[in-house]
């Protein structure tokens, strides 16, 4: 027998690790067939454990989820990365042998189904045969094309066996500080293809017998600028997965393997059914449309990016949600424009991450979170668009940048449904964008080549609710347990001192109830003369609106000061700026005589900074709800007195008042009533019907008389989507023969 024949025979003789002597491929094929035939997970008709013994059912659930939460909390304290320890950027999950989510810990909820997609790849690619799946193995993935959002989120998978059968997967994910890309940090701006995204592990087997392979350890230690943090995060993920494995095995010892197998399938079907009922209860059937956009201002990066990439673009997410009387939940972004040579493309797996962070804070506000809800939804991500590129070499490393505004459209849609059903307490004026993401790298203050991604943006302002203002700087859509982190923790790895953190007035969107305010940080490069710094947030466009007449949170701007006299000021103990706060009366500009950059280009190629240079980071505020002229005048005065609103903007709210010398700003009620009446009359005088406005704009719409990025976006959407083209024709009444002009 030759070597090849012997190898094939060994593979054929290998014992299947699935249930009842089946392979994992056979199990996933059967599962999908039964769901397609019956509409129920594994064709389950009755919830035998829940119906006969609901206390036992809840007890098993609580033990499994408690084990997951315990694993997360333990792993969090093992990690040295401030993104994990300070912000809680990790989560753990338990999955079926086929890769379906059973339960998830607290933390970054985006990865309920991204880790499921990676495991399903392992199953469908027949890893059972090659490279093999055995007790004690360790697998790692951060490839968005196989199951992830972007490669900064690194996933760990550990198979769990019982008497030779694979009965579950334990999984964990953390966000990494650096991924070894040419631009230092975990989420570089300016990458134009996948080959610049850094260290990518495509569902690789990296360990066995509960130990990492030495070749992988050596490779990971040389692949990134900050291997210390990569290795410790690896250990925290493995430790958490092993804790989950112990929880599952103890449960099986006490309850029996048959009970366990029955439960994990029943709980997924139970959650699917509960999600459908929740849709029927909370939402009004219909079609909801909510677009969102994002600027990609790379034309200013000519000379450092290739000419074909150094262009200005506008990304388009025409999100449409369809609900029917049976509780369907169908999302479609047909009409999205083309992928681009930038960092912000996404994959269908990443899109699922955006869906889950939205659902977990709206329709599923409890601990019963798993793939049951995924099975109750559909999501069309059109091929060739930024959400599903037909070019597999595009960059995905900052896909979160447009995922977040894309899903504010879903929140708007849900809000309208909640309002229609009368669930006013559930309404929130969308989620704010979670920026600015301050990132950088170079020779750090320890004299080593380093990089960093600061996650204080996980404390964005929260948007307004139906009857109260949004909270100031307290959460992020992708991690509702987020924190801004202690400045001392960031300064350990970042060669940039904090000169000040301040509430940012006017950052929350105006309305009857305003969005929660954001904060700003003023940083000074220190201990090194070689740092690349870059921003990541909206600058030229509002990514979405407020709701029911409310304004969006403010956009940002770039403000950096180079070649400063800060060294002299510090040595002579002279005053130095600790805030920006008001862009028209900036303390930074007023007190530092140096080279100033002030523009709206907040997605840009890394910018060199030297020691004592100043950098402003503005976090985003929440969006407003309702008509600003209906805001109580006393609330406007309170905003001014507490630093949430600049005094000169009282008139924008139709409020008149004055400040008592050395005292509070107070309202002039009579003058306020008069001003508000005048503003309402001005609105009536300036108003016109929708038909009149459309008539005045039709020629412009027909010729795509827009600026270059907007014209490019419309042309791409029309070329990729017949639906978008027909909607554009119909909306503007252009006729069935209209085609976008080529020039």
C-alpha positions, 0 to 999 in steps of 0.5 A, a space after each residue: 500500500 502506498 503512502 497516499 492510500 494509507 492516508 486515505 484509509 486512515 481518514 476513512 477509518 476515523 471515527 465520526 465525532 458527531 452524535 449517533 455516529 454521524 459526522 459534523 457535516 452530516 449533522 449540519 446538513 440534517 439540521 438545515 434540511 429540517 429547518 427548511 422543511 418545518 420552519 423549526 429548529 431541528 424540526 422540534 414540535 414540543 419543548 419537552 423539558 420546559 413543558 414538563 418541568 419548567 423549573 428544571 429548564 430555567 435551572 439548566 439555563 441559569 447554570 449555563 449562562 452563569 458559567 459563561 458570565 463567570 468565565 467572562 469576569 475571570 478572563 477580564 481580570 486575567 487580561 492586561 489589555 486596557 481595552 479588555 480590562 477597562 472597557 470590557 471588550 470581550 464575551 464568551 459563548 456556548 455553541 452546538 456541535 454544528 455551530 449554533 449559539 446556545 447562550 452568550 455571556 454579557 459583553 460585546 453582543 455583536 459576536 453571538 452569530 459571528 462566532 457561529 459563522 466561524 464554527 460553521 465554516 470549521 464544520 462545513 470545511 470538514 475540519 473533522 477530517 483535516 486537520 482533525 477536531 480532538 479533545 483539548 484542541 484550540 482554534 483561532 479565527 479573526 477572518 471577517 470572511 469566515 466569521 467575524 466583524 473585523 480582524 481586531 476581534 480575535 475569536 478562540 474555540 475549544 471543542 467539548 467532548 463527552 464519551 467520544 462525541 463532540 457535544 459543544 463548542 466553548 468560544 470567546 472573543 476579545 478586541 486587540 490593541 494591535 493587529 500588525 498592520 502597516 499602520 499601527 493600531 487595531 483598526 487602521 485607517 488608510 488600508 486599501 486591501 486585505 493584505 494590509 489589514 495585518 495578522 489574519 488567522 482563518 479558523 486555524 488550529 493553533 493548539 492541542 492537549 490544552 496547550 498552544 502550539 509553539 510555532 503559533 506562539 512564536 508567530 503571534 509574538 512576532 506578528 504584532 507590535 504589542 505581543 505582550 497584550 496579544 499573548 495575555 488576551 490569548 490566555 484569557 480567552 483560553 481560560 474562559 473557554 476551559 471554564 465553560 467546558 468545566 461548567 458543561 461537563 459538570 452539568 452533564 454529570 448531574 443531569 445526564 447527556 440525554 437531558 443536555 442534548 435535548 435542552 440545547 436544541 429546545 432552548 434555541 427553538 424556544 428563543 426563536 418562537 419567543 422572538 416571533 411572538 415579541 415581533 407580533 407584540 411590539 411592532 406594527 406590520 408594514 415596510 419601514 425605510 431608514 437610510 444612513 450615510 457615511 463620509 470617506 474623505 480620502 481625496 486629501 490623502 493623495 500622495 500617501 494612498 494610491 490614486 485610485 483610493 485617494 478619492 472622496 466617497 459617500 457610503 449608503 445604507 438604504 435599510 428596509 425592514 419588512 414585518 408581516 402579520 406572522 411575525 416575519 423580520 426581513 431586512 434588506 439593504 438592496 441599493 447599497 453602493 459599491 465597496 471601496 478601496 478603504 478600511 470600511 467594507 463589511 462582510 455578511 458575517 459582520 453585518 450580523 454583528 451589527 444586527 445583534 447589538 441592535 436586537 439585544 438592546 431593543 427586541 431582546 432585552 433579557 438574557 435569553 440570547 442565542 441563534 433562535 432569533 437569528 433563525 427568525 430573521 432574514 437579511 439581504 446583503 447584496 453581492 458587490 456592495 460594501 456589505 458583501 464585496 465581490 472582491 475578496 481582497 478588499 479591506 474590512 479592518 474598520 467595518 464597524 465605522 459604517 455598521 453603526 450608522 447603518 443600524 441606526 436605521 433599524 433603530 429608527 424603524 423599530 421606534 416607529 413600530 413601538 410608537 404605533 403599538 404604544 410602547 413609548 417607553 421603548 423609544 430611543 432616538 437611534 444610537 449615536 456613532 461611537 467615535 472618535 476612535 483615537 489611535 496611534 503608534 510609533 516609538 513609544 514612551 518606553 522606547 519600543 515600537 508600539 501601537 494603541 487604540 483608545 476605547 474611551 469612545 465606549 462612553 458616547 452620549 446616549 440619545 433622547 428617549 420619549 419623555 426624557 433627555 439622553 444620558 451624558 457619556 455612558 454607553 456604546 451600542 456595541 457594549 452597553 456595559 462600556 466605560 471610558 477607562 481611567 486616564 492612567 490606564 491609557 497612559 501606560 501604553 499611550 505616549 500621550 498625556 491627558 491634559 483634560 477631559 470635559 463635557 462637550 456642549 452642543 454635542 447632543 442633538 437638539 429637540 424637545 428632549 436632547 441627546 446626551 452630551 459627549 465629552 472631549 479629551 485634550 492629549 499631548 504627545 509625550 516621551 517620544 518624537 515619533 507618533 502617528 495619530 489618526 481620528 475615526 468619526 463623522 465629519 462631513 455628514 450626519 450619519 443619521 437624524 434624530 427622530 420625530 423632529 429631533 436633530 442629530 448629534 453634532 458632527 466632529 472636526 479635526 483639531 491638532 496643534 503642532 510645534 507648540 511651546 508646551 515644553 517651555 510652558 511646563 518648565 516655567 509652570 505657565 498656564 496651558 490649555 486643558 479644553 477646547 469646548 467651543 470651536 469658535 472660542 477654542 482655548 487650544 487656539 487662543 493659548 498656543 501659538 503654533 501650527 494648527 490643523 482644523 478641518 472636518 477630515 476625520 477619516 484620514 491617513 495616519 498623521 505624524 506628531 512629535 513631542 508636545 504636539 496637542 491632539 483633540 478627541 471629541 466623542 459623539 453625543 446622542 440624537 434628539 427627539 421632538 421639536 426643539 421649540 417644545 423644549 421647556 425653557 427651564 430645561 434650556 436654562 439648566 443646560 446652559 448652567 450645567 455646561 451642556 449648551 453654549 449660551 448663544 444657542 438659547 435662541 435656537 431653542 426659541 428661548 430668551 434670557 440673561 445671566 445675573 452677574 456672577 450667577 445663573 442664566 435665567 429665562 425671560 418667559 414673556 420674551 421667550 413666548 414672543 420669540 417662539 411665536 415668531 419662529 413658528 410664523 417664520 416656519 409657516 412663511 418658509 414652508 412649501 408642499 412636498 410636491 412643490 419642493 420635488 418639482 423644484 429639484 427634479 431637474 437636479 435629480 435627473 442630471 445627478 447635479 450633486 457633488 462628486 461623492 454623492 453623484 458617485 454613490 447614486 450611480 453605483 447604487 443604480 448600477 448595482 440594484 434594479 430596485 434602487 434604480 426603479 425607486 429613484 425613477 418612481 420617486 422623482 417621476 423621471 420615467 421608465 427610460 431614465 438612466 443615470 448620466 455617465 458624466 
